[in-house]
Amino acid sequence: MNAHVPPPAAPLRPISVRLATPRGFCAGVDRAIQIVERAIEKFGAPVYVRHEIVHNRHVVERLKAMGAVFVKELDECPDDRPVVFSAHGVPKSVPATARARELVFLDATCPLVSKVHVEAERHHAAGKHIILIGHAGHPEVVGTLGQLPQGAISLVETEADAESFERPGDASLAYATQTTLSVDDTAGILKVLKRRFPELPDPHKEDICYATTNRQDAVKALGEGCELVLVVGSKNSSNSVRLVEVAMRAGAGAAYLVDDASQVDWTWFDGVQTVGVTAGASAPEPLIEGLVDAIRARFDATVTEDGGARETVTFKLPRLLTA
């Protein structure tokens, strides 16, 4: 009679899931995405976007479905449609070209990146040569380099670069940083530069953006007590990649970057009792929720939220969209 009754399912293995706080969207990313959404509402589709508005595959695909068209350069944009510049900032030549073509354009550059641009111009006006700490080729670095004439800024990526940097003539020096760097890596580079060029100012906490700093601090706390840390974010997201590195340095047994739950290799969980979960500043919260749901489906998961910095920063939208 009972021959066909399946055996009872084995109980799910217990596991602790720690959610980092803060995680996911920052104010600059939230503003940039809203600018594209509001532009589509106001002007209709298509709205062109120069470069990925933020570095997240899911965000880009959702905006494409709404009517955003992502392009590499302005020459791919027609004259009669609006264009949005990405959150990472653009060289000065880009808005200049847009004005010359009389394009309607919206600048979604994060205000904290714009602050770096203003500081670079101020240093240049004071006759200083600027050392930019950042990653070659990253859109934010390209945008910052493009604020000033060629040769006004020297890019330094590593401590070795800092050791080999040569002052141009007898120029006074200043420095600026990409906003999404590892706080610890940047401190190491600045330590070298300060040793070689004592006149450089002491680092300020705000040199790396508040959201990057807060997320790295939260991951340091995770890494101390987790055998595994999963970071939700795309591979071209600088701040997301940094979170993986920070987790490993903080003591995590392993750390991986995943776009979403579908990229998880569940063998990573073998022997794991505590897993930490966080997300880069351009990753939407539903992706984190989806990852936690996938863990719950496979384990008897106890989910707790770590304490961390509370973020209340918001940035205004361009007047063109609020008038």
C-alpha atoms as a printed R data frame, in Angstrom:
    type eleno elety resid chain resno      x      y       z
1   ATOM     1    CA   MET     A     1  0.000  0.000   0.000
2   ATOM     2    CA   ASN     A     2  2.737  2.409   0.931
3   ATOM     3    CA   ALA     A     3  5.202  1.232  -1.707
4   ATOM     4    CA   HIS     A     4  4.781  4.421  -3.758
5   ATOM     5    CA   VAL     A     5  4.867  6.902  -0.892
6   ATOM     6    CA   PRO     A     6  8.081  8.953  -1.281
7   ATOM     7    CA   PRO     A     7 10.417  8.979   1.687
8   ATOM     8    CA   PRO     A     8 10.273 12.131   3.796
9   ATOM     9    CA   ALA     A     9 12.519 14.909   2.532
10  ATOM    10    CA   ALA     A    10 15.769 15.322   4.409
11  ATOM    11    CA   PRO     A    11 15.722 18.407   6.621
12  ATOM    12    CA   LEU     A    12 17.467 21.411   5.134
13  ATOM    13    CA   ARG     A    13 20.896 22.178   6.559
14  ATOM    14    CA   PRO     A    14 20.918 25.247   8.839
15  ATOM    15    CA   ILE     A    15 22.875 28.259   7.644
16  ATOM    16    CA   SER     A    16 23.230 31.850   8.865
17  ATOM    17    CA   VAL     A    17 22.868 34.671   6.328
18  ATOM    18    CA   ARG     A    18 24.202 38.102   7.286
19  ATOM    19    CA   LEU     A    19 23.040 41.050   5.181
20  ATOM    20    CA   ALA     A    20 25.449 43.981   5.059
21  ATOM    21    CA   THR     A    21 24.130 47.456   5.846
22  ATOM    22    CA   PRO     A    22 24.326 49.648   3.852
23  ATOM    23    CA   ARG     A    23 24.282 47.834   0.522
24  ATOM    24    CA   GLY     A    24 23.008 48.415  -3.002
25  ATOM    25    CA   PHE     A    25 21.919 51.711  -4.533
26  ATOM    26    CA   CYS     A    26 23.598 54.939  -3.491
27  ATOM    27    CA   ALA     A    27 22.120 58.416  -3.987
28  ATOM    28    CA   GLY     A    28 24.125 59.096  -7.160
29  ATOM    29    CA   VAL     A    29 22.998 55.862  -8.825
30  ATOM    30    CA   ASP     A    30 19.392 56.389  -7.771
31  ATOM    31    CA   ARG     A    31 19.453 59.922  -9.250
32  ATOM    32    CA   ALA     A    32 21.012 58.756 -12.536
33  ATOM    33    CA   ILE     A    33 18.416 56.029 -13.066
34  ATOM    34    CA   GLN     A    34 15.598 58.437 -12.226
35  ATOM    35    CA   ILE     A    35 16.950 60.899 -14.803
36  ATOM    36    CA   VAL     A    36 16.657 58.282 -17.571
37  ATOM    37    CA   GLU     A    37 13.190 57.170 -16.397
38  ATOM    38    CA   ARG     A    38 11.879 60.748 -16.141
39  ATOM    39    CA   ALA     A    39 13.392 61.679 -19.500
40  ATOM    40    CA   ILE     A    40 11.538 58.802 -21.154
41  ATOM    41    CA   GLU     A    41  8.307 59.920 -19.416
42  ATOM    42    CA   LYS     A    42  8.766 63.551 -20.507
43  ATOM    43    CA   PHE     A    43 10.154 63.156 -24.035
44  ATOM    44    CA   GLY     A    44  8.934 59.685 -24.971
45  ATOM    45    CA   ALA     A    45 11.075 56.887 -26.348
46  ATOM    46    CA   PRO     A    46 13.741 56.642 -27.496
47  ATOM    47    CA   VAL     A    47 16.030 58.531 -25.127
48  ATOM    48    CA   TYR     A    48 19.712 58.041 -25.869
49  ATOM    49    CA   VAL     A    49 22.232 57.389 -23.098
50  ATOM    50    CA   ARG     A    50 25.958 57.859 -23.623
51  ATOM    51    CA   HIS     A    51 27.606 54.804 -22.035
52  ATOM    52    CA   GLU     A    52 25.892 52.594 -19.453
53  ATOM    53    CA   ILE     A    53 24.020 54.902 -17.090
54  ATOM    54    CA   VAL     A    54 25.414 52.842 -14.192
55  ATOM    55    CA   HIS     A    55 27.449 49.647 -14.277
56  ATOM    56    CA   ASN     A    56 24.738 47.060 -13.746
57  ATOM    57    CA   ARG     A    57 23.477 44.688 -16.406
58  ATOM    58    CA   HIS     A    58 19.968 44.344 -14.950
59  ATOM    59    CA   VAL     A    59 19.471 48.111 -14.654
60  ATOM    60    CA   VAL     A    60 20.626 48.646 -18.236
61  ATOM    61    CA   GLU     A    61 18.349 45.897 -19.608
62  ATOM    62    CA   ARG     A    62 15.313 47.271 -17.730
63  ATOM    63    CA   LEU     A    63 15.913 50.782 -19.068
64  ATOM    64    CA   LYS     A    64 16.374 49.419 -22.591
65  ATOM    65    CA   ALA     A    65 12.953 47.798 -22.299
66  ATOM    66    CA   MET     A    66 11.509 51.199 -21.305
67  ATOM    67    CA   GLY     A    67 12.999 52.911 -24.380
68  ATOM    68    CA   ALA     A    68 16.563 53.865 -23.528
69  ATOM    69    CA   VAL     A    69 19.160 53.403 -26.278
70  ATOM    70    CA   PHE     A    70 22.726 53.053 -25.016
71  ATOM    71    CA   VAL     A    71 25.509 54.336 -27.255
72  ATOM    72    CA   LYS     A    72 29.253 54.806 -26.954
73  ATOM    73    CA   GLU     A    73 29.559 58.284 -28.452
74  ATOM    74    CA   LEU     A    74 27.388 61.274 -29.336
75  ATOM    75    CA   ASP     A    75 27.820 60.745 -33.075
76  ATOM    76    CA   GLU     A    76 25.475 57.741 -32.684
77  ATOM    77    CA   CYS     A    77 22.698 60.049 -31.405
78  ATOM    78    CA   PRO     A    78 20.212 61.761 -33.756
79  ATOM    79    CA   ASP     A    79 19.778 65.529 -33.493
80  ATOM    80    CA   ASP     A    80 16.108 65.356 -32.534
81  ATOM    81    CA   ARG     A    81 16.250 63.086 -29.469
82  ATOM    82    CA   PRO     A    82 17.438 63.792 -25.906
83  ATOM    83    CA   VAL     A    83 20.675 62.283 -24.627
84  ATOM    84    CA   VAL     A    84 21.700 61.492 -21.045
85  ATOM    85    CA   PHE     A    85 25.319 61.427 -19.862
86  ATOM    86    CA   SER     A    86 26.149 58.565 -17.480
87  ATOM    87    CA   ALA     A    87 26.677 58.823 -13.719
88  ATOM    88    CA   HIS     A    88 30.433 58.385 -14.167
89  ATOM    89    CA   GLY     A    89 30.944 61.819 -15.729
90  ATOM    90    CA   VAL     A    90 32.190 62.861 -19.157
91  ATOM    91    CA   PRO     A    91 35.080 64.881 -20.585
92  ATOM    92    CA   LYS     A    92 34.286 68.580 -21.173
93  ATOM    93    CA   SER     A    93 34.325 67.963 -24.919
94  ATOM    94    CA   VAL     A    94 31.099 65.921 -24.684
95  ATOM    95    CA   PRO     A    95 28.684 68.635 -23.447
96  ATOM    96    CA   ALA     A    96 30.510 71.117 -25.698
97  ATOM    97    CA   THR     A    97 29.715 68.931 -28.707
98  ATOM    98    CA   ALA     A    98 26.114 68.492 -27.545
99  ATOM    99    CA   ARG     A    99 25.679 72.263 -27.285
100 ATOM   100    CA   ALA     A   100 27.215 72.797 -30.727
101 ATOM   101    CA   ARG     A   101 24.687 70.340 -32.160
102 ATOM   102    CA   GLU     A   102 21.882 71.965 -30.127
103 ATOM   103    CA   LEU     A   103 20.990 68.618 -28.577
104 ATOM   104    CA   VAL     A   104 18.718 68.392 -25.554
105 ATOM   105    CA   PHE     A   105 20.975 66.750 -22.989
106 ATOM   106    CA   LEU     A   106 20.768 65.788 -19.334
107 ATOM   107    CA   ASP     A   107 23.887 65.306 -17.247
108 ATOM   108    CA   ALA     A   108 23.457 62.404 -14.791
109 ATOM   109    CA   THR     A   109 27.027 62.717 -13.465
110 ATOM   110    CA   CYS     A   110 27.059 61.884  -9.756
111 ATOM   111    CA   PRO     A   111 27.453 65.155  -7.820
112 ATOM   112    CA   LEU     A   112 30.354 63.583  -5.908
113 ATOM   113    CA   VAL     A   113 32.156 62.956  -9.206
114 ATOM   114    CA   SER     A   114 31.368 66.538 -10.257
115 ATOM   115    CA   LYS     A   115 32.979 67.639  -6.983
116 ATOM   116    CA   VAL     A   116 36.215 65.887  -8.058
117 ATOM   117    CA   HIS     A   117 36.033 67.712 -11.409
118 ATOM   118    CA   VAL     A   118 35.648 71.078  -9.651
119 ATOM   119    CA   GLU     A   119 38.583 70.325  -7.333
120 ATOM   120    CA   ALA     A   120 40.774 69.343 -10.291
121 ATOM   121    CA   GLU     A   121 39.959 72.609 -12.062
122 ATOM   122    CA   ARG     A   122 40.678 74.571  -8.883
123 ATOM   123    CA   HIS     A   123 44.103 72.910  -8.482
124 ATOM   124    CA   HIS     A   124 44.883 73.529 -12.153
125 ATOM   125    CA   ALA     A   125 43.901 77.211 -11.857
126 ATOM   126    CA   ALA     A   126 46.292 77.463  -8.896
127 ATOM   127    CA   GLY     A   127 49.119 76.229 -11.133
128 ATOM   128    CA   LYS     A   128 49.342 72.744  -9.616
129 ATOM   129    CA   HIS     A   129 49.984 69.453 -11.404
130 ATOM   130    CA   ILE     A   130 47.374 66.884 -10.389
131 ATOM   131    CA   ILE     A   131 47.993 63.252  -9.496
132 ATOM   132    CA   LEU     A   132 44.802 61.280 -10.117
133 ATOM   133    CA   ILE     A   133 44.554 57.989  -8.232
134 ATOM   134    CA   GLY     A   134 42.319 55.678 -10.239
135 ATOM   135    CA   HIS     A   135 41.970 52.884 -12.785
136 ATOM   136    CA   ALA     A   136 42.982 53.562 -16.393
137 ATOM   137    CA   GLY     A   137 40.095 53.319 -18.827
138 ATOM   138    CA   HIS     A   138 37.332 53.535 -16.227
139 ATOM   139    CA   PRO     A   139 34.690 56.022 -17.475
140 ATOM   140    CA   GLU     A   140 35.006 58.127 -14.329
141 ATOM   141    CA   VAL     A   141 38.764 58.460 -14.819
142 ATOM   142    CA   VAL     A   142 38.318 59.258 -18.527
143 ATOM   143    CA   GLY     A   143 35.828 61.975 -17.555
144 ATOM   144    CA   THR     A   144 38.126 63.498 -14.929
145 ATOM   145    CA   LEU     A   145 41.143 63.469 -17.245
146 ATOM   146    CA   GLY     A   146 38.974 65.197 -19.831
147 ATOM   147    CA   GLN     A   147 38.262 68.191 -17.585
148 ATOM   148    CA   LEU     A   148 41.725 69.680 -18.169
149 ATOM   149    CA   PRO     A   149 44.257 70.045 -20.985
150 ATOM   150    CA   GLN     A   150 46.308 66.982 -21.840
151 ATOM   151    CA   GLY     A   151 49.301 66.609 -19.529
152 ATOM   152    CA   ALA     A   152 47.728 68.508 -16.630
153 ATOM   153    CA   ILE     A   153 46.911 65.261 -14.798
154 ATOM   154    CA   SER     A   154 49.061 62.170 -14.179
155 ATOM   155    CA   LEU     A   155 47.258 58.883 -13.487
156 ATOM   156    CA   VAL     A   156 48.590 56.695 -10.673
157 ATOM   157    CA   GLU     A   157 47.025 53.238 -10.272
158 ATOM   158    CA   THR     A   158 49.288 51.431  -7.780
159 ATOM   159    CA   GLU     A   159 51.877 51.969  -5.065
160 ATOM   160    CA   ALA     A   160 54.519 51.058  -7.668
161 ATOM   161    CA   ASP     A   161 53.198 53.861  -9.897
162 ATOM   162    CA   ALA     A   162 53.412 56.209  -6.913
163 ATOM   163    CA   GLU     A   163 57.056 55.227  -6.400
164 ATOM   164    CA   SER     A   164 57.937 55.834 -10.047
165 ATOM   165    CA   PHE     A   165 55.942 59.048 -10.585
166 ATOM   166    CA   GLU     A   166 58.167 61.987 -11.539
167 ATOM   167    CA   ARG     A   167 57.182 65.552 -10.736
168 ATOM   168    CA   PRO     A   168 56.927 67.580 -13.975
169 ATOM   169    CA   GLY     A   169 59.696 70.167 -13.540
170 ATOM   170    CA   ASP     A   170 59.231 72.127 -10.327
171 ATOM   171    CA   ALA     A   171 55.425 72.067 -10.417
172 ATOM   172    CA   SER     A   172 53.463 72.156  -7.181
173 ATOM   173    CA   LEU     A   173 51.411 68.993  -6.705
174 ATOM   174    CA   ALA     A   174 47.850 68.160  -5.733
175 ATOM   175    CA   TYR     A   175 45.905 64.926  -5.901
176 ATOM   176    CA   ALA     A   176 42.391 63.678  -6.591
177 ATOM   177    CA   THR     A   177 40.873 60.199  -6.462
178 ATOM   178    CA   GLN     A   178 38.369 58.121  -8.369
179 ATOM   179    CA   THR     A   179 35.336 57.895  -6.061
180 ATOM   180    CA   THR     A   180 34.899 54.095  -6.171
181 ATOM   181    CA   LEU     A   181 38.357 52.909  -5.128
182 ATOM   182    CA   SER     A   182 39.351 50.638  -2.270
183 ATOM   183    CA   VAL     A   183 39.790 52.893   0.748
184 ATOM   184    CA   ASP     A   184 42.749 50.809   1.964
185 ATOM   185    CA   ASP     A   185 44.468 50.671  -1.446
186 ATOM   186    CA   THR     A   186 44.114 54.426  -1.818
187 ATOM   187    CA   ALA     A   187 45.558 54.984   1.655
188 ATOM   188    CA   GLY     A   188 48.599 52.879   0.678
189 ATOM   189    CA   ILE     A   189 49.160 54.865  -2.513
190 ATOM   190    CA   LEU     A   190 48.810 58.170  -0.667
191 ATOM   191    CA   LYS     A   191 51.269 57.012   1.976
192 ATOM   192    CA   VAL     A   192 53.887 56.519  -0.744
193 ATOM   193    CA   LEU     A   193 53.096 59.871  -2.360
194 ATOM   194    CA   LYS     A   194 53.216 61.687   0.984
195 ATOM   195    CA   ARG     A   195 56.600 60.164   1.776
196 ATOM   196    CA   ARG     A   196 57.978 61.289  -1.581
197 ATOM   197    CA   PHE     A   197 56.170 64.632  -1.733
198 ATOM   198    CA   PRO     A   198 55.530 65.844   1.838
199 ATOM   199    CA   GLU     A   199 53.818 69.025   0.633
200 ATOM   200    CA   LEU     A   200 50.771 67.021  -0.497
201 ATOM   201    CA   PRO     A   201 47.799 67.601   1.827
202 ATOM   202    CA   ASP     A   202 46.733 64.894   4.253
203 ATOM   203    CA   PRO     A   203 43.984 62.582   2.965
204 ATOM   204    CA   HIS     A   204 40.403 63.574   3.694
205 ATOM   205    CA   LYS     A   205 37.764 60.964   4.498
206 ATOM   206    CA   GLU     A   206 35.544 62.414   1.754
207 ATOM   207    CA   ASP     A   207 38.118 61.788  -0.998
208 ATOM   208    CA   ILE     A   208 36.438 58.410  -1.588
209 ATOM   209    CA   CYS     A   209 32.659 58.817  -1.853
210 ATOM   210    CA   TYR     A   210 30.626 58.191   1.300
211 ATOM   211    CA   ALA     A   211 28.722 55.282  -0.260
212 ATOM   212    CA   THR     A   212 31.891 53.449  -1.320
213 ATOM   213    CA   THR     A   213 33.402 53.933   2.141
214 ATOM   214    CA   ASN     A   214 30.240 52.806   3.954
215 ATOM   215    CA   ARG     A   215 29.841 49.672   1.829
216 ATOM   216    CA   GLN     A   216 33.481 48.710   2.289
217 ATOM   217    CA   ASP     A   217 33.223 49.218   6.065
218 ATOM   218    CA   ALA     A   218 30.112 47.003   6.135
219 ATOM   219    CA   VAL     A   219 31.899 44.274   4.162
220 ATOM   220    CA   LYS     A   220 34.905 44.397   6.491
221 ATOM   221    CA   ALA     A   221 32.506 43.507   9.303
222 ATOM   222    CA   LEU     A   222 31.075 40.631   7.227
223 ATOM   223    CA   GLY     A   223 34.462 39.268   6.245
224 ATOM   224    CA   GLU     A   224 35.501 38.859   9.864
225 ATOM   225    CA   GLY     A   225 32.819 36.247  10.574
226 ATOM   226    CA   CYS     A   226 31.779 34.681   7.270
227 ATOM   227    CA   GLU     A   227 33.261 31.682   5.499
228 ATOM   228    CA   LEU     A   228 31.649 32.945   2.282
229 ATOM   229    CA   VAL     A   229 30.688 36.437   1.072
230 ATOM   230    CA   LEU     A   230 28.557 37.006  -2.032
231 ATOM   231    CA   VAL     A   231 28.586 40.450  -3.633
232 ATOM   232    CA   VAL     A   232 25.733 41.253  -6.022
233 ATOM   233    CA   GLY     A   233 27.018 43.427  -8.851
234 ATOM   234    CA   SER     A   234 28.290 43.425 -12.410
235 ATOM   235    CA   LYS     A   235 31.901 42.716 -13.363
236 ATOM   236    CA   ASN     A   236 32.401 46.200 -14.845
237 ATOM   237    CA   SER     A   237 31.309 47.856 -11.590
238 ATOM   238    CA   SER     A   238 34.459 49.150  -9.910
239 ATOM   239    CA   ASN     A   239 32.922 49.528  -6.462
240 ATOM   240    CA   SER     A   240 31.441 45.992  -6.620
241 ATOM   241    CA   VAL     A   241 34.778 44.419  -7.575
242 ATOM   242    CA   ARG     A   242 36.408 46.299  -4.682
243 ATOM   243    CA   LEU     A   243 33.890 44.771  -2.238
244 ATOM   244    CA   VAL     A   244 35.067 41.258  -3.152
245 ATOM   245    CA   GLU     A   245 38.669 42.289  -2.514
246 ATOM   246    CA   VAL     A   246 37.791 43.955   0.789
247 ATOM   247    CA   ALA     A   247 35.894 40.857   1.987
248 ATOM   248    CA   MET     A   248 38.869 38.617   1.306
249 ATOM   249    CA   ARG     A   249 41.276 40.959   3.075
250 ATOM   250    CA   ALA     A   250 38.929 41.102   6.059
251 ATOM   251    CA   GLY     A   251 39.131 37.333   6.522
252 ATOM   252    CA   ALA     A   252 36.323 35.783   4.481
253 ATOM   253    CA   GLY     A   253 37.092 32.214   3.445
254 ATOM   254    CA   ALA     A   254 35.908 33.000  -0.085
255 ATOM   255    CA   ALA     A   255 34.147 35.879  -1.836
256 ATOM   256    CA   TYR     A   256 32.471 36.016  -5.242
257 ATOM   257    CA   LEU     A   257 30.847 38.626  -7.467
258 ATOM   258    CA   VAL     A   258 27.531 37.569  -9.025
259 ATOM   259    CA   ASP     A   259 25.071 39.470 -11.201
260 ATOM   260    CA   ASP     A   260 22.198 37.586  -9.563
261 ATOM   261    CA   ALA     A   261 21.281 34.255  -7.947
262 ATOM   262    CA   SER     A   262 21.534 32.405 -11.278
263 ATOM   263    CA   GLN     A   263 25.327 32.824 -11.208
264 ATOM   264    CA   VAL     A   264 25.806 31.166  -7.820
265 ATOM   265    CA   ASP     A   265 27.730 27.892  -7.800
266 ATOM   266    CA   TRP     A   266 26.083 26.103  -4.883
267 ATOM   267    CA   THR     A   267 29.212 24.043  -4.213
268 ATOM   268    CA   TRP     A   268 30.598 27.322  -2.793
269 ATOM   269    CA   PHE     A   269 28.322 26.617   0.198
270 ATOM   270    CA   ASP     A   270 29.922 23.267   1.040
271 ATOM   271    CA   GLY     A   271 30.949 23.393   4.698
272 ATOM   272    CA   VAL     A   272 29.751 26.998   5.049
273 ATOM   273    CA   GLN     A   273 27.841 27.877   8.211
274 ATOM   274    CA   THR     A   274 27.694 31.672   7.789
275 ATOM   275    CA   VAL     A   275 27.365 33.518   4.476
276 ATOM   276    CA   GLY     A   276 27.519 37.277   4.077
277 ATOM   277    CA   VAL     A   277 25.514 39.038   1.370
278 ATOM   278    CA   THR     A   278 26.020 42.562   0.076
279 ATOM   279    CA   ALA     A   279 25.711 44.526  -3.165
280 ATOM   280    CA   GLY     A   280 27.587 47.206  -5.032
281 ATOM   281    CA   ALA     A   281 26.213 50.734  -5.238
282 ATOM   282    CA   SER     A   282 24.639 50.114  -8.664
283 ATOM   283    CA   ALA     A   283 22.820 46.849  -7.796
284 ATOM   284    CA   PRO     A   284 19.032 46.996  -7.196
285 ATOM   285    CA   GLU     A   285 17.614 45.560  -3.949
286 ATOM   286    CA   PRO     A   286 15.349 42.998  -5.755
287 ATOM   287    CA   LEU     A   287 18.513 41.185  -6.932
288 ATOM   288    CA   ILE     A   288 19.650 40.860  -3.314
289 ATOM   289    CA   GLU     A   289 16.200 39.654  -2.279
290 ATOM   290    CA   GLY     A   290 16.297 37.086  -5.098
291 ATOM   291    CA   LEU     A   291 19.653 35.788  -3.886
292 ATOM   292    CA   VAL     A   292 18.401 35.463  -0.307
293 ATOM   293    CA   ASP     A   293 15.274 33.640  -1.547
294 ATOM   294    CA   ALA     A   294 17.467 31.210  -3.496
295 ATOM   295    CA   ILE     A   295 19.500 30.510  -0.347
296 ATOM   296    CA   ARG     A   296 16.295 29.974   1.669
297 ATOM   297    CA   ALA     A   297 15.092 27.452  -0.926
298 ATOM   298    CA   ARG     A   298 18.187 25.282  -0.360
299 ATOM   299    CA   PHE     A   299 18.946 25.791   3.320
300 ATOM   300    CA   ASP     A   300 17.248 26.370   6.644
301 ATOM   301    CA   ALA     A   301 18.400 29.978   6.586
302 ATOM   302    CA   THR     A   302 18.402 32.394   9.490
303 ATOM   303    CA   VAL     A   303 18.701 35.868   7.979
304 ATOM   304    CA   THR     A   304 19.972 38.795  10.055
305 ATOM   305    CA   GLU     A   305 20.746 42.375   9.095
306 ATOM   306    CA   ASP     A   306 24.102 43.760  10.216
307 ATOM   307    CA   GLY     A   307 24.148 47.185  11.812
308 ATOM   308    CA   GLY     A   308 25.875 49.853   9.776
309 ATOM   309    CA   ALA     A   309 25.867 53.470   8.673
310 ATOM   310    CA   ARG     A   310 22.476 54.959   7.868
311 ATOM   311    CA   GLU     A   311 22.478 56.882   4.593
312 ATOM   312    CA   THR     A   312 20.136 59.833   4.190
313 ATOM   313    CA   VAL     A   313 21.847 61.586   1.254
314 ATOM   314    CA   THR     A   314 19.670 62.551  -1.724
315 ATOM   315    CA   PHE     A   315 20.541 64.535  -4.858
316 ATOM   316    CA   LYS     A   316 18.223 66.814  -6.803
317 ATOM   317    CA   LEU     A   317 17.141 66.036 -10.348
318 ATOM   318    CA   PRO     A   318 17.987 68.456 -13.201
319 ATOM   319    CA   ARG     A   319 15.585 71.390 -13.489
320 ATOM   320    CA   LEU     A   320 14.635 70.313 -17.013
321 ATOM   321    CA   LEU     A   321 12.871 67.270 -15.515
322 ATOM   322    CA   THR     A   322 11.204 68.995 -12.567
323 ATOM   323    CA   ALA     A   323  9.957 72.200 -14.194
